[in-house]
């Protein structure tokens, strides 16, 4: 498939851009940051996003969705990156939906997917147990108790976990802590007795949660996939989320670049626009080339999800690493080319580097995915 957007995708991109520029401009982050709530996003905006149909993009029509695939949702996420719009799209509409569909648990799909598509319910992926992303390292236990199971353990940095109606939790049902086998996934209602949450505000003002599970009783019907064999579902879910984050990082890089180019044309020094200085032109040209490469990597990865490509893990790590590197370069260059004023609160450009740094750490940083990519290639 060609690495270009078709006519329908271009229309979706333009629609998403117009909506976010009018309803969630970058400046609105100040209101979110200075407000009293701790949700990490605007509930009002989320209701409007649901009205646009975005949470339903990746949901099959049989569950009331639009069935437009991850490529469509990735376009929206890129525009969300441009606007720095905080929302639970990745945690719920991308990763939550993927986990449900991959699980083939028809009862849970019928219960949750229509409500996710309408924006009524939110999901969050609770997998990491340390400060470093190691999804295969699962110490949290799920032991049988009668016809159900009892969960005990902790999860850290659960994006949107504090507002989620349901938690997709990895727990060990057999094997050793570092084994990929013996992991089982469960969809757990977040209001069950024994669940305690502690909110953490991230650098970009989004919110994550540290969640403790103490003797939490759940039904075996809440299992996603087969017992002890959840790694395949978990890896597919994570790779889908990583690609979604890469799309958002691409949007951050593109918008930081566009804003910087506009500033270079306006800012004058020695009677000339600073954009006329050859050294800055060279730096801008290098950044432009890096962004174009990132676009191809992200679009190929999104297509790989929809096509069921067996090389999805490789494309996911490539997109996440490339997205992280490109956003790092774009935001650093934006700050430097703006000068010291770029990091002051008077300019919006400083928000971009904060959002990049938060997303860079989500579900594996650049170094994690460079190493993973090398291993997948046999090095």
Secondary structure in CASP SS format (residue, H / E / C, confidence):
PFRMAT SS
TARGET T0000
AUTHOR 0000-0000-0000
METHOD secondary structure of the structure
MODEL  1
X C 1.00
X C 1.00
X C 1.00
X C 1.00
X C 1.00
X C 1.00
X H 1.00
X H 1.00
X H 1.00
X H 1.00
X H 1.00
X H 1.00
X H 1.00
X H 1.00
X H 1.00
X H 1.00
X H 1.00
X H 1.00
X H 1.00
X H 1.00
X H 1.00
X H 1.00
X H 1.00
X C 1.00
X C 1.00
X C 1.00
X C 1.00
X H 1.00
X H 1.00
X H 1.00
X H 1.00
X H 1.00
X H 1.00
X H 1.00
X C 1.00
X C 1.00
X C 1.00
X C 1.00
X C 1.00
X C 1.00
X C 1.00
X C 1.00
X H 1.00
X H 1.00
X H 1.00
X H 1.00
X H 1.00
X H 1.00
X H 1.00
X H 1.00
X H 1.00
X H 1.00
X C 1.00
X H 1.00
X H 1.00
X H 1.00
X C 1.00
X C 1.00
X C 1.00
X C 1.00
X H 1.00
X H 1.00
X H 1.00
X C 1.00
X C 1.00
X C 1.00
X C 1.00
X C 1.00
X H 1.00
X H 1.00
X H 1.00
X H 1.00
X H 1.00
X H 1.00
X H 1.00
X H 1.00
X H 1.00
X H 1.00
X H 1.00
X H 1.00
X H 1.00
X H 1.00
X H 1.00
X C 1.00
X C 1.00
X C 1.00
X C 1.00
X C 1.00
X H 1.00
X H 1.00
X H 1.00
X H 1.00
X H 1.00
X H 1.00
X H 1.00
X H 1.00
X H 1.00
X H 1.00
X H 1.00
X H 1.00
X H 1.00
X H 1.00
X H 1.00
X C 1.00
X C 1.00
X H 1.00
X H 1.00
X H 1.00
X H 1.00
X H 1.00
X H 1.00
X H 1.00
X H 1.00
X H 1.00
X H 1.00
X H 1.00
X H 1.00
X C 1.00
X C 1.00
X C 1.00
X C 1.00
X C 1.00
X E 1.00
X E 1.00
X E 1.00
X E 1.00
X C 1.00
X C 1.00
X C 1.00
X C 1.00
X C 1.00
X C 1.00
X C 1.00
X C 1.00
X C 1.00
X C 1.00
X C 1.00
X C 1.00
X C 1.00
X C 1.00
X E 1.00
X E 1.00
X E 1.00
X E 1.00
X E 1.00
X C 1.00
X C 1.00
X E 1.00
X E 1.00
X E 1.00
X E 1.00
X E 1.00
X E 1.00
X E 1.00
X E 1.00
X E 1.00
X E 1.00
X E 1.00
X E 1.00
X C 1.00
X C 1.00
X C 1.00
X C 1.00
X C 1.00
X C 1.00
X E 1.00
X E 1.00
X E 1.00
X E 1.00
X E 1.00
X E 1.00
X E 1.00
X C 1.00
X C 1.00
X C 1.00
X C 1.00
X C 1.00
X C 1.00
X C 1.00
X C 1.00
X C 1.00
X C 1.00
X E 1.00
X E 1.00
X E 1.00
X E 1.00
X E 1.00
X E 1.00
X E 1.00
X C 1.00
X C 1.00
X C 1.00
X C 1.00
X C 1.00
X E 1.00
X E 1.00
X E 1.00
X E 1.00
X E 1.00
X E 1.00
X E 1.00
X C 1.00
X C 1.00
X C 1.00
X C 1.00
X C 1.00
X E 1.00
X E 1.00
X E 1.00
X E 1.00
X E 1.00
X E 1.00
X E 1.00
X E 1.00
X E 1.00
X E 1.00
X E 1.00
X E 1.00
X E 1.00
X H 1.00
X H 1.00
X H 1.00
X E 1.00
X E 1.00
X C 1.00
X C 1.00
X C 1.00
X C 1.00
X E 1.00
X C 1.00
X H 1.00
X H 1.00
X H 1.00
X H 1.00
X H 1.00
X H 1.00
X H 1.00
X H 1.00
X H 1.00
X H 1.00
X H 1.00
X H 1.00
X H 1.00
X H 1.00
X H 1.00
X H 1.00
X H 1.00
X H 1.00
X H 1.00
X H 1.00
X H 1.00
X H 1.00
X H 1.00
X H 1.00
X H 1.00
X H 1.00
X H 1.00
X H 1.00
X H 1.00
X H 1.00
X H 1.00
X H 1.00
X H 1.00
X H 1.00
X H 1.00
X H 1.00
X C 1.00
X E 1.00
X E 1.00
X C 1.00
X C 1.00
X E 1.00
X E 1.00
X H 1.00
X H 1.00
X H 1.00
X C 1.00
X H 1.00
X H 1.00
X H 1.00
X H 1.00
X H 1.00
X H 1.00
X H 1.00
X H 1.00
X H 1.00
X H 1.00
X H 1.00
X H 1.00
X H 1.00
X H 1.00
X H 1.00
X H 1.00
X H 1.00
X H 1.00
X H 1.00
X H 1.00
X H 1.00
X H 1.00
X H 1.00
X H 1.00
X H 1.00
X H 1.00
X H 1.00
X H 1.00
X H 1.00
X H 1.00
X C 1.00
X C 1.00
X C 1.00
X C 1.00
X H 1.00
X H 1.00
X H 1.00
X H 1.00
X H 1.00
X H 1.00
X H 1.00
X H 1.00
X H 1.00
X H 1.00
X H 1.00
X H 1.00
X H 1.00
X H 1.00
X H 1.00
X H 1.00
X H 1.00
X H 1.00
X H 1.00
X H 1.00
X H 1.00
X H 1.00
X H 1.00
X H 1.00
X H 1.00
X H 1.00
X H 1.00
X C 1.00
X H 1.00
X H 1.00
X H 1.00
X H 1.00
X C 1.00
X C 1.00
X C 1.00
X C 1.00
X C 1.00
X H 1.00
X H 1.00
X H 1.00
X H 1.00
X H 1.00
X H 1.00
X H 1.00
X H 1.00
X H 1.00
X H 1.00
X H 1.00
X H 1.00
X H 1.00
X C 1.00
X C 1.00
X C 1.00
X C 1.00
X H 1.00
X H 1.00
X H 1.00
X H 1.00
X H 1.00
X H 1.00
X H 1.00
X H 1.00
X H 1.00
X H 1.00
X H 1.00
X C 1.00
X C 1.00
X C 1.00
END
